[in-house]
Amino acid sequence: MSDGTNRSIPRGLWPPRPWHILFAGLGVTVVGLLATLLGEACVGLRFVLFLAGLTTGGSAIAMRLRRAGWAFEERMETAGMLAVAAFAALVALFDYMNVDTAWDSMTMALVAVIVAALAGVVLVLLPTTARMIVVGVLIVAHFCGILTAAVAVDPPNASAPWVARMAHQYVFRPYLEFMYLNNAYHFYSPDPGPPALLWFHVKYQNGKVKWVKIPHRDDDPVPIHHVRLLSITESTSVLGPIPADIPVIEDIKGNRIKWGNIFDIEVAPDYIMPLSQQEQEAQSYSQKMMESYVRHIAWANPTLGDGPNGVKSIKVYRLRHNIIMPPAVAAGRDPRDRSLYTAYYQGEYDKDGNQLFPDVYTKDGKEVPYDEPGAKLVERKDPFRFWYMPVYYRPRDRSKPVVTPDMGPRDVELVDCLTAHAHFDMEQQKKGVEDAADSPWDAETDWSQP
């Protein structure tokens, strides 16, 4: 029989208690912070230490939440562990800020961890009824934010509700942007436009070429893979004005027209697209993204054929596949018609993502990188960069200015400046040789019909 006294049951060393694991993680992050005293020599070690400390602390919290009860004493202990975890994340934040402040996404993640842990402290300590009310309000607010993201966009020929626009702009937008919950709703609602595509013209040392496209249905194992890749291509569509003075802008336009006339890569006539819209300048964010994608394409397609065949250069084109209108379908046009593609040349790169003909930027009289705040463009060495590569129909009879409805297939010809520019050799400044094997138009797009 029991004598009525409480006797503790001996506990082994394994599994360790969550508190022990949490303090171990905190200790690792503190060691990483102290390692800043050693200078830049231990940058890699400090990064590993704070990452290991956060992972260890997160494991301890996960263990505690699986085992914790709802008695007040249990909740007090859980709240204490969450507070210590928040402090560990704060230490890791100080440690990280001494490693690389340019990686701002990591700073955001660490701040989010701190805020989540402190919010968890409050939620755990609240009475059951109050806790359920708070969680319910947070869930409702989350879905209200998504609702405003979907309905705050003006529909065609109308305006979005004032309440939705104000709530999205002044209440929910920071949360939606942080959670990346606004892009898809703005893209698909209420009237989706054509997605961006990226086509890469890869040239190898032995002269062979290859076209790589993102996305491409033949390379996508499932439809959702194709859709997800569209998010990558959309990142290259952050556009803005040319960061240059008016004389430089006029030189850029003049050089485009002059070089286009010399090498038969002319600007489009105004009835196809006004000249003012034929130059679309990618901002520094999109340029950085393109450099990254070029490196990936070079890594994924390192060789072609036999012999010395490493990647020599990669030309990048950003396209929009315009959605065909119902009257055109009724008239017999094919949705794959080449003239439905709007292509903008983005530049020529080496396999490491460096421009072969880089733009020249200056600030305070000194040459600086293009992403330097306040930098101004003073020279564009590639006259076709960021310009529209027209693909359209024109009358074979050049005395007639435009294609008219009464013209048949024999009366018109296709102008394909995209293919012509891909064959153009900027380094030697000469036209490329027409090669049927070197064509951007494949089984998915190889169709031209006036």
C-alpha angles and dihedrals in degrees: 000000000000117000090216096251124123114239122188117235112235111251124213126225092253131097093030120225117259090242091060092050092046093052089046089055091047090050092052092052091048090052088051090052092049089051088070085079087069092064130223094330092082100043093118093046092050091052091051091047097052091044091050091047093053092047091050093048091048090052090053092052091048090052091048095050091052093053105031122111129211099247113120093248090052092049091049090055092047091050090051092052091049090051091051090048090053089052090050089052089050091053089048089051092054089046092050094047087061091052107049124342092180091075092079094166089068090052090053091049093051092047088050091052091051093048092046092050093049091046087051090055090057094044094049093051095048119099115260096258094047091046092053091049093050093047090047092051091050091051092049091048090051093055092041088057091052089048092054090049089056099044103032092082116095111247119223112294093356143074129250117246112282093228092053093049094048093045091049095046101043106023116025106023098088091050094045093048092048092050091039091233100134106062100070093045092050091048099049100032130107103342115000118215129208116294126238120256130195121214120187122200102204117197121193132208092254092056097257120131138204135189118222120187132196113230109016123167094219089060097044115094094199133014094248089060089058092050094048091053089060087071088061094051093046089061088070092059100076098122137179144153123304107271093227143097119267096258090055091048091052090050090052091053093045093049091049092054094043096048092042091055092048097049101032094250094118127176115260119265115257094253088062096042132338113250091240089065097045094083117065113179116211113220122233093266092057092044090054090050092051092051089053093049091049090055090050093049091050090048093048094045104034099152142019123192127340133316128024098350110147120143111285102177142343125211115202127209126186112206141184118208099211117219112248115239122238095246090055091051090049089051090056103258117149120237088227094060108141093227089066089071118090109199130191120189112230103187144275120277141182121237091273094058096256119139113248090208103029125195117246117236128182138189125187089353095305128107111249138173117278092247094056109119110253094015117150127210111239102165136021109200095186105059093196097052114126091002128129115259101211122224109180146122125263132176116272086222098074091199088073111078102208143014112266129201093251093061118103130207091275092055097058139053132204118245107206109183091162092067092039092054093047088057093045115107108217094183094057093027096228138120118266123240114259109252122179089205091057099065131128090212113092136164089294096049106016098116133104122180127157 
